[in-house]
């Protein structure tokens, strides 16, 4: 613990390396949550509705396991720390389960379809447990990494690096592998190649993350010290009811995750860039790259705003920018006409570069909107740490595991709807199989894209703004909470009981710099 008013600050390498844990799990977010419905339907021959709704069901199962594993994490304190065991064990479980699912299951003969269904369910369920193990740490360990309000916003910058090393690389390699000159259109060969690529990248990122958190994964950074009573399962409901900031963050984070899961669903992107605009490979890669380029300045802006005015102000400001820009994206998609070159995306023609006004406007509205949103997408993660610190301030309990996973529970329950929503929308226009790059455009597909790519994210962002308006942990409040927690910890270390410290050391008795 830093001696400067008890503030726990992280070293630069720790701030840079620990977010690689999120990158490690984002590898599997792409490999599983973006592509497993396509795998079940196109490779294993499972019914589209089964594959899609199984994704939803397993996402619900994932959410249910969150608080269980969070409670287990809060009770864990080994020689290897509280958090590192969950990171390593979770990554191993995911690697083995995905290898068996994507590489071994397709070898089952087609006339043994019952076995394919069974293995799909079982291996997917095992993967979910491993995923929950490792993802839980990303939010929970924020509390011990640093409690400095100036450092916590930096997580979004380093997390982007981790995401690019994980999610970004997987998306890029996946698109290249799907080209006809490589593995092809998301077939069994594509899944086998991507499995080994994903396992390797995720394992490397996990090692880096373990190095980043190693020094801080120590009980001297756990809460305000003293002998803490074990938290019973029955108390968790009371904690949620009492922790109002966490409730509001759950709504905001869940809404943002739903927007991302639906708008970036591979089926939605295939319909937009392939079925409607006519060139999935080119447009998907170009606009993904443009999204990252546009997000760069927003990452700088979000960090500066967070450090000066708090993370609440930053999140609300740039989500509002995204919402405003997507009004333009919505208008452009509503103007789209099949076969009309002036109202379609255009980048390359027979004579080289061929960009029309429609494309320029789409680049601007989508680029700025996606850039602003992407820069705030992971901001709730360090904000969960603020809520955990608030819980320590409010009740004296250090329960980062359950705080992080309670947030994840709502996050995952909401985002679990993504695949089911996409499938239901397709059935509404008469499509019974998930579209691929060669699927022709059918009437009504543009309205499905408008709803999934624009309207649902816009509603989610509006809910985020509404819920965060009453979020009380602004920059000034967080400084007070950190100062009180530090003073209580110092008092406990000097022999005062925790109960006495909680009563005698309050906002009024602590001077905030």
N, C-alpha and C positions, 0 to 999 in steps of 0.2 A: 504493500500500500504506500502510495506517495505521501510524504510527510507534509505536503502543502495542503493544510485543512482537510486531510484525509481523502483527498481526491485520488481516485485510481485511474491513472493514465496508461495507455498502451504505447509500446514502442512502435516505430514506423513499420518494421517488418511484421509485427503482430497484426496491425491494422490491415496490412496488405495481404497477408497469407490466410488469416482465418476465413474471410469471405469466400475463399476457394471451396469451402464446404458447400456453399450454396451452388457454386458452379458444378461441383461433383454430382449433386442431386439433380440439377437442371439438365445434365446429360440424359438422365433417365426420364425426366419430365418430357423431353423431346422424343426419346426412343420408345417410351411406353404410351404416355398419355396422348401424344399427337398421332401415333401410328398404329396402336394396337387394334382399334376397330377395323382399320383397313387390313391389317394382318389377318384377323379372324375371318373376315368376309372374303377377301381376295385370295389369300394363300391357303388357309385351312378349309375354306368353303363353308364356314358357319353362316347361319342366317344373319342378315344385316341387323335386324332388330335385336337379336340375341347379342351379337358382338357389341353393338352400341349401348344397349341397356346394361350389359355386363360391366362396361366401363363405368357407367353411372353407379351400379351396385357396389363395385369394388372401391370406388371413390368414397362412397358412404361408409364402407367397411374401414377404409383408411382413416376417415374422420373419427369413427368410433374408437379405433385403437389409439388415437392421439392422447387423450387424457389418461388412459391406462399407462402408456409408456411414459408420459410426463410425470405421473405420480411415482413410477418406478425410478425415474431419473432423479427426482428430488430426494429419494431415500438412498441413492447410490453414492458411495464415497470410497473408492478403491485406491490402491497404490498408483494406479494408472489414471486417477482422477475421477471426476463425476461425468464428464462429457465425452472424453476420448473413447471409452469403450463402446459407446453407442455409435460413434462415427465409424469406427473400424468394423464392428460386427454388422452394422447396417449395410455398409458398402459390400462386404463379402456376400451377404444374403442376396442382395440385388444382382450381383454379378452371376452367381450360380443359377438363380431362378430365371434370369433373362436368357442365359446361355441355353438352358434346357427348353425354355418356351420357344424362342425364335429359331434355334438350330436343330433341336432334337424332335420337337413336336411335328414339324412338317414331314418327318420321315415315317410317321405312322400312316399305314395304308389308308386310302380314301374309303375303302369299304369297312373300316373300323371307326366310323365317324363318332360313335359314342365315346371312344377313347380320346379322340381329339377334343371333344367338348369337355371331358373330365379333366384332362391335362391342362387345358386352357384355363379352367376355373381354379384348379389347385395351384398351379405355378404362378398365376396372376395374384392369388391371395398371399402366397409366400413373399412375392416381390413387394406387395403392399406393406408387409410387416417390416421388411428391411428399409423401405423408403421412409416409413414413419420414424424408425430408429434414427436415421441420419438427418432427416429434415428437422426433427424436433430440436436438434442441437443448434441449428443456425439461429433460431430465435432465442432459445434459452440461454446460451452462453454469452449473448450480448451483455448480460448483466455483469459478468466478471471480466470481460475484455476491457471495458472502460466505462466509467460513469461520468466522464467529462462531457458536458453539453456541447463543447466545441469539437470534440472528436467523434461523437456518435454519428453526426450527419455524414462524416467521411465514409461511412460504410457503403453508402450508395455508389460512390465513385469506385471503390475497390471491388464492390460486388459486381459492377459492370464488367470489370476486367475478368472476374471469375466467370460471369455469365458468357462473355465472349469466348473464353477458353473452353467453356462447357457447352451451353446451349447454342451459341453462335457458330462454333466449329461444327457441331453435330448437324445444325440446319444447313450450313454450307456444304459439308461433305455429303449429306443426304441428298440434296438437290443435284449435285454433280453425279453421284452414283445412280440417280434415277434417269439420267440421260440414256438414250437408246444405245449410244456408243460405249456405255459402261454396263452396269448391272441391269438397267431397264426400269420399267414402270412399277416400282414397289412390289417386286416378286420375291420368291424365297431366297434368291441369291442376294438381293439387296438387303434383306433382313439379316442374313448371315454375316455379310461384310460389316454392316453397321453395328452389329452386336459386339464384335471384337474391337472395333474402333471405339465404341462407347465405353466398354469395360476398361480399356487401357487408359483413356482420358480421365475417366472418373476416379480410377485408382490413384493416378498421379496427383490429381487435384486434392484428393483426400489426404495423401501424405503431406502435402504442403499445408493444408488446414490444420492437421494435427500438430505440426511444428509451430504454427502460429498461435495456437491456444495453449500449448504445453505449459508454459510458465504460469499462466493465469488460472489453469485448471487445478486450483489449490484452495483448500478450505479457508485460508486467511482472507480470501476475497469473497466468501460466501456470506452475504447479508451483513448484519450489524454485530455478529458474534453472539456469545452467550449460549446457553443450553436451550435450543429451540425444541418445542414440543412437536411431535409428528402430527402432520395434518391428516385428518381422517377424510375418507372419500365423501362422506356426508357433508363435510364443510365446504366442498368446492362450489356447490350451488350458492351458498351464502357469500362466498368470495366474489363470484360473478355479480351477484346482486349489489354488493357494496362497492365494487370497483367500477364506477360509472365510465371512466375514461376507456377501460378495456371494452366495455359494451359498445361504445361508439366506434372504437377502432376495429372491432369485429365486423361491423356493418360496412365501414369504409374499405377494409382489406378484402372482405368477401366480395363486395361489388366490383372492385378493381380486378380481382382474380377471375371472376366470371366473364368480365369484358375481354380479358386477355385470352382465356381458354376458348371462347366462342369465336372471336374475331380472327385468332391465329390458328384455328382448327384447320388441318390440312384439307379437309373436304371443302370448307368455305373458300379457301385460297384457290383450290383447283377450279371451283365454279367461277370465281371472279376473274382470275388471270388466264385460265384455260378455256372453259366453256364460253364465257362472255367475251373476253378480250383476245382470245385466239392464240396465246403463246405463254403457257404456264411457266416453262423453264426460264425464259428470259425475264418476264415481268416479275415473277416471284423473287428471283435472285436480285434483280435491280432494286426493287422497292424494299426488300429486306435490308440491303446495303445502305440505301438512302435513309431508312429509319435510324440506323446506327449513326450515320453521319450527322443527321439533324439532331440526334439526342445529345451529342457531345457538348455543345454550348449550354444546353439545359442542365446537364449534370453540374457544371460550374455554377450556374445560377441557383440551382436548388440548394447546393451546399452553402453558398454565401448567404442566401436568404435564411436557411435553417440556423446558421451560426449567429446571425444578427437578430432574427425575429422568432426563432423557434421552428421546429419541424411542422407544427400545425399550419402556420402561415405559409410555409413553402409548399406543402402538399395541396392546400386549397388553391393557391395561386396558379399552380401549373396544371392541375386537373381542370381548372376553369379554362385555361388556354386550350387544352386538348378538346374540351367540349365545344368551344367556340369554333375551332378549326374543323371539327367533324361535321358541323353544320354545312360547311362547304363541300366536304366529301359526299355527304348525303345528297346535296343538290346535284352534284355531277353524276352520281350513279342513277338518280332519277331521270336525268336528261339522256342517259345512254340509249342508243338505238342500234339494234343488230344490223350489221352491214353498212352502217353510215361511218365513213372514215373520219369525219369531222367530230364525231361523238363517241370515239373509241380511243383507247390508249394506243400510241404509236411511237416507237423508238427507232426502228430500223426499217428502211425500205429497200427496193431493188438497187437504188443508187447510193446507199449508205444511210447516214443519219437522217431521220424523218420524224420530227417532233411537231405536233400540232398544239393549238392553244389549249385544247382539252387536257392533253398530257401535262403541259406546263402547270395548269391550275391544279391538277390532281397531285403533282409532285409537291407543290407548295402547301396545299391544305393537308394532305396526308403526311408529308414530311414534318411540318411544324407540329401538327396534332399528335402524331405518333412519337415524335421526339420528346415533346413535353410530357406525354403520358409515360413513356418508357423510363424517363428519368425519375419518375415518382413511383413506379410500380413496386419497387422493393423498399420504399421509405417506411412502410408500416413495420418492417422487421426491427430496426433500432427503436422505433416507437413502442414496440412491445416491451423492450427493456425499460423504457420510461414507466410503463404501466406496472412492471414488476417492481421497480424501485418505489413507486407510489404505494404498492401493496406492502412492502417492507416498512415504509413510512407510516402507513395507516394501521397495520396490525402487528408489525414486528416480524412477520413470517418471511423467510427467504425461500420462495417456491418458484424459481424460474422455469422449471420443467412444466409444471401444470399451467403457469401463466402463458407460456409460449404455445403449448398444445391446445389450450382452450381457444386461443385465437385461431389456431390451425383448424380446429374442429369446424367452426363456422365457415372458414375460408374454403375448406374442402367440400363441405356439404353443399355449398352454393355452386362451386365450380364443377361438382359432380354432375350437374345438370347439363353441361355443355354438349356431350355426345348425344344424349337423349334429345335435347332441343334440336340439334342439327338433323337427326334422323326423322323426327316428327315433322319438321319443316319440309324435308324432302318428300315424305309420304303425302303431304298435303298437295304436292304438284305431280303426284303419280310416279315418283322415282323410288323403286324398291331396292336398288343396289347403290352403294356409295359410288359417286362419280370418280372416274380416273381422268388422266390427261387426254384420253381419246374419246371421252364421252361428249356427244354433241349437245349444243344448247337446246333446251326445250322451253316452251312458253312458261312464264312464271318464275323461272330460275333467277331472273334479275331481282324480283321482289323478295325472294328468299335471301339473296346476298345483301340487299339493302337492310333487311331486318337483322340479319346475323352480324354483318360486318360493321353496321353503323348504329342502328336504333338501339339494340340491346346495350352496347358499350356506352352510348350516350345516356341512357337511363341509369346505368350503373354509376357513371361519373356524377350525375345529378344527385343520386342517393349519397354518394361520398361527401359531396359538398354540404348536404343537409345534415348528415350525421356529425361531421367534423365541426360544424358551427358551434355546437355546445361542448366540444372537447376542451377540458379545463387545463390540460398540461401544456400550456404555452411556455415560451422560453423563460419568462420570469418565474413561473411556478416551479419549473424543473430545478432551477438554481436553489430555490428555497428548500425543496425536498432533499436535494443532494447535501446541502449544508446541515440540515437536521439529522439525516441518516449518519453523516460523518461524525457529528458531535455525539450522537448516541453510541456509536461504535467506540469512540475514544473513551467515553465514560465507562462502558462495559469492560473494556480492556484494563481500565484502572480500578476495577473491582465493584462497580455499581451493578446491581441486578438489572436484567433486561426490563422487568416490569417497572422498576423505579425510573429507568432511563426513558421509557416510553411516556411516563406521566410528567416527569420534571423537565424534560428537554423538548421544547415545542418551538413553533414559529416565532413566538414572542421572546424566547430566551436566547435565540441564535441570531447572530449578526451575519447578514448575507452580503458578500462583497459585491 
